[in-house]
Amino acid sequence: MTLHHLNGREKVLEAFGWTGKKAEWIALVCLHSGVFTRAQCARFLGAHPEQVRRVVHALIAEGLAAEETVPGLRGIGRVCRIYSRRVYRALGAEHVRHRRAAANEVLLRRLLSLDYVVEHADLPWLPTEPEKVAAFEALGIGRALLPSRLYRGAAGDTRRFFPVKLPVALDSTRAVFVYAEPGHETATALRSWGAAHRGLWDALGKQGRAVEIVAAARTMEEIDRAGRVIRRWAEAGSGPAEPDARTVEELARIERAIIEGAVHVLEEFGGLQAAMKRSVALENRARRGPGRASVSRAATWRTIRLQGARYR
């Protein structure tokens, strides 16, 4: 595997005693996900289980990582999280949130993102927020067109760009955007992600760059649902419609109620079946809206190593 996008950053890990492919693996994980499974490590290193066990145990013994069976996340075994601030600081990514524990939905999205990057390691990935912002600004695309989220805190407001932290690759002819589907019951989150990127995709299209969207998922049901959505974006003259705020809010409320088993909320819609029908109707309404994004190609990709993962 060729990892040009690391730009030699793995060499700083020599100070921690890590070199070669193992250093590349640690750098790759820290920059793209912060977490990994032993199966993913074995795939990248081309190593047998005992070799992978020694790598994981060495990371733990050095106080750089922890490995655990995550409560509520089934079907993938133990998950290793590299949490050492020293490692992230050495890689120039001290403030990336990958090193922190996360909800199972976010954890699964990170693992799926890493899985896709491992299988497409030769693409020119932009692993960190500053790299993404700088790359698009270099093309003359202002920050106002980049997906962002405003976080409010006691110390002041902070605007983060590409807040979902999904894989993006960019070269002189095309940009690749990967959506990692963590197992939602509807396409609401996918549509919201697409709407947030609409201005950026449109700007890239106007420059003559191809915009490719990939939906990465675990199950055929998720693949089929996401595929239907993104293929519509790639149809001539279409892009992700931006549903009104009330539609987005209602869809999100139904989805949360289904995930959390909030019976009292579902009863407001007439029960589970009625709520699901309402969700489908709202999605159909959003789908009919006009889009403007310039999507050249839409594709789906199904993981092998994470197929059995479940977090509900």
N, C-alpha and C positions, 0 to 999 in steps of 0.2 A: 504494500500500500504506500502511496506517495502522499505525504502530508505537507504540501508546500505552504498551506495557510498557517501552519504553526510558526513559520518564519524563524526557525531556530530557537524558539522559546523553550523547547524541551531541554536545551543545554544548561539552562540555569539550575536544573534539578540535579546536576552533578554534585552541587554543594550538599545535597541531601543523600548522596550515595546512589542515585538512580541514573542510569545511562541507557543508551540504545533504545530498543523497542519499548522497554518498560517505562522509560522516561517519556517517550512519545505518548504512551497510553495514559499516564498520569496527567500530562498536559492536556490531552484531548478531553479527558473526563472533566477536569476542572473548568475548562473553557466552554464546554457545551452542555454539561448536565450536573456535575458535582456528584453524581451517583452512578453505580453500575452493578450489574450482576456478574457472577462468576462465568456464566455462559458467554456474556459479551466480551469479557476479558480473554477467555479462551479463544474466541473467534479472532480477535485482533492479534493476539500474540502467537496464535497457532500452537498453543500449549496444551498439555494434558492436564486433567484436574489437579494432580498433585503439585504441578508447577504453579498453577493459578492459586492454589491454597497457600503456597509459600509467599507469593506476592502479596496476597491479602493480609496474611498474618504479619508480614514485615511492615506493611503500612500501619497496622494497628499497634505493633510493638513500638514503633517510632513516634506514636502519638499524632499521626497524620490523618487517621481515618478510624471509622467504627463500622462494624458490620452487625446487622440485626435482622430478625424476622419482623417485618413491619406489621403491627396490629391492623387488621382489616384489609390487608393486601395479600391476596392468595395466588398461588399458581406459578410463582417465579423463584421461590426459595428466598435466601437471605439477600439483602441489599447492602452494598458497601457505600458509605458516604465519606468523601474526602472533605474534612472540615478545617484543616489547619490553616489559619490565617497566614502563617509564614509561607506556605506553598503558594497560595493565591497572590500574596504580595510579590513574591519572586517572579511570578508569571505576568505581573502587571495587571492583575485582576483582583486586587484586594477587596474591592467593595461589591463584587458580584455576589448575588444572593444564593448561588448554587451551593455554597458550603453550609447553608442553614437547613435545618429540618423543615419539611413542608408537608402540606396536606397530601393525602394519598393520590388525589386527582392530579395535583401538580407533580408529584413524584413519578407517576406513571407517564405523564407527558414528557418529563425530562428523560426518562429511560427510553421512550420511543424515539425521541429526537436523537439521542445518542446512537441508537440502533441504526437509524437511517444514515447518519453521518459515517458510521463505521463501514457501512456497505457502499458508500459513495465518497470515500475519503479523498479521491482525486479532484473533487470540485473545489473551486476557490472560495471556501467558506469565510464568512465574516463573523467570527464567534462572539465578539463582545459588543455591547451597546456603542461605545465610542468608535469602534471600527465600522459598524454599520452606518452611523451618522456621518462620519468623515467620508466614507466612500460615496454616499449619495450627494453630500454637499460638494464633493469634487466634481460631480456631474452637473452641478448647477441647480440641484433640487433642494429647495429650502426646507428647513425644519417644520414649517407649517404644513407640509404635505406628508410628513412622516407620521406613522401611528404613534400615539403617545397617551400617557395617562398622568393626571395631576394627583400627587399624593400630598395630603395635608398633615402637618405635624406641629408639635409645640415649638420646634425650632424654625418653622417656616414651611412654605410650600416647595415641593420638588417635582419637576416634570421629568418623567422617564420616557425614553423613546424605545420602541419595540418592546413594550412591557411584558408581553407574553413569553418573550425570550425563545422564539422558535428559529430553526435554522434558515439562514439566508446566504445564498452564494451569488457572486457577481463577477462577470468578466466583461470583455469589450463588446460582446454581442448579445448577451442574455443575462437575465436575473432569474434565480430559482428561489421560490418561497415554499417552505414546507409547513404544512399544518399537521400537527400530531394530535390525533383524536384520542382522548383519554377514556372514552367510553360513555359519552353522554347519550341520553335517550332520544334527543332531537338534534337538528342541525343548527340550533340557535347560536351556539358559540362560534361555529364555523362561519355563519353569516355575519356575525358581529366582527370577527377577525377580518373577513373580506372587506366589509364596509370601511374598517379602519385603515386598510391599505389602498383603498380605491384611488385616492389622489396620487399616491406614489406610483402605482401601476400605470395610471394614465400618463403621468409625466415620463416614465420610462418608454412607454409606447410611442409617445410623440417624438422621442429621440431616436426611434428606430430600433430599440432594443427589444428582443423577444422576452416576454414575461411568461415563465412557466410556473404553474401551481401544482404541488404534489400533496395529496392527502395520504398520510401514513396512518394505518390503523391495525387493529389486532384481529378482528372478526370480519367475515364476509358481509354480515349485516351492516357493520360500520363502513366497510369499503363501498358497498352499494349506495348507502345513503349519502356519504360524502361525495362519491363519484358523480351522482346525479346533480348535486349542487354545483360543483366546480366545472363540470362539462358545460353547464348552461352559461357559466361565466366566459367560457372560451368560444361560445357561438358568436357568429359575426354580429358586431354591434351591441353585444351584451356584456354585462359585468355584474358584480354583486350589488343587488338592489339594497338601498339603505332604508330599512323599515323605520316607521316613526317610533318615537321614544315610548309611547304607550304600548305598542305591539311588542317591542323588545322587552319591556318590563313585565308584561303579562306572560310572554313565553318563558322568561327566566323564572318567574314565580311558579309556573306549572312544573318546569323541569326540576327546580329545587324540591318541590313538594313530592314529586315522584321518587327522586333520589333519597330523600330523608324519610319517606313514608309518612308525611304530614297529612293524616287523614282529614283533619279539620279544614285544611286548605282545599284538599281535593273535593270535599263535600260542597264547597262553595260553587264548584263547577258541575255538581251533580254526580260526583263519584269518579273513580279512576278512569273508567272507559270514556265518560263524557269529557273529562279533562284532556285525555289523549286526543279525542276528536277535535276539541277546541284548539289544541296545539297544532294539529295538522292543518286546520282551517287558517290559522294565523300564519303558518309558514307558507301556505299557498298564496295568501294575500301578499306577503313580503316578496315572494318569488315573481309576482307579476309586475312589480315595480321596475321602472327603467334603470338600466345600469350604464356606466360610462367607462369602466375600467378596460384597459387594453390587455387582455389575457390571450396569449398566443397558443398555449398548450395546457391541457389539464391531464393529470395522470394520478393513479392511485398506486400505493405500495403497501403490501401486507407483511408485517414482521413474522419471523419464524420463532425467534427466541422468546417473545413475549405473548404468544398467542393465548396461553392459558392464564394470563394475569387477570385478576378480578379484584376490585376494591370495594364492592358493595355486598 
